[in-house]
Amino acid sequence: MAYSACTYAGEPRRYVVELWVQKPSADVNERREDLARFITAYLPAAQKAAGCTP
């Protein structure tokens, strides 16, 4: 789960992303790095699409 503070319709909000991985890597460090890369790429675009500005 990751979240980012943003403004929606003039109100302070949090945009939350929750992921469920079907077959996660057994390597915890690899899994964390993969998820961090995904969230870094996905979160700003999803937030913008939802009208939630930083």
C-alpha positions as a printed NumPy array, in Angstrom:
array([[  0.   ,   0.   ,   0.   ],
       [  1.197,   3.495,  -0.81 ],
       [ -0.357,   6.912,  -0.532],
       [  0.346,  10.479,  -1.488],
       [ -1.099,  13.702,  -0.122],
       [ -3.004,  15.706,  -2.715],
       [ -5.786,  18.225,  -3.227],
       [ -9.122,  17.157,  -4.675],
       [-11.926,  19.655,  -5.293],
       [-10.056,  22.173,  -3.143],
       [ -9.84 ,  19.817,  -0.152],
       [ -6.727,  18.103,   1.22 ],
       [ -6.887,  14.351,   0.573],
       [ -4.763,  11.252,   0.296],
       [ -4.616,   9.178,  -2.862],
       [ -4.161,   5.526,  -1.88 ],
       [ -2.946,   2.619,  -3.993],
       [ -3.242,  -0.924,  -2.694],
       [ -1.654,  -3.822,  -4.584],
       [ -2.202,  -7.539,  -4.363],
       [  0.453,  -9.612,  -6.096],
       [ -0.547, -13.073,  -7.338],
       [  2.915, -14.673,  -7.296],
       [  5.381, -12.441,  -5.457],
       [  9.104, -13.024,  -5.664],
       [ 10.484, -15.043,  -2.762],
       [ 13.325, -12.504,  -2.53 ],
       [ 12.019,  -9.766,  -0.217],
       [ 14.504,  -7.119,  -1.415],
       [ 13.662,  -7.819,  -5.059],
       [  9.948,  -7.648,  -4.281],
       [ 10.338,  -4.308,  -2.493],
       [ 12.397,  -2.85 ,  -5.342],
       [  9.862,  -4.024,  -7.947],
       [  6.942,  -2.546,  -6.009],
       [  8.782,   0.729,  -5.401],
       [  9.502,   1.08 ,  -9.139],
       [  5.869,   0.356,  -9.995],
       [  4.464,   2.826,  -7.455],
       [  6.938,   5.532,  -8.524],
       [  5.703,   5.211, -12.115],
       [  2.005,   4.571, -11.433],
       [  1.044,   6.834,  -8.545],
       [  1.571,  10.283, -10.159],
       [ -0.286,   9.28 , -13.338],
       [ -3.183,   7.694, -11.432],
       [ -3.443,  10.691,  -9.124],
       [ -3.563,  13.086, -12.078],
       [ -6.194,  10.968, -13.881],
       [ -8.357,  11.109, -10.751],
       [ -8.071,  14.908, -10.556],
       [ -5.978,  14.825,  -7.404],
       [ -3.121,  17.332,  -7.594],
       [  0.008,  17.306,  -5.442]])
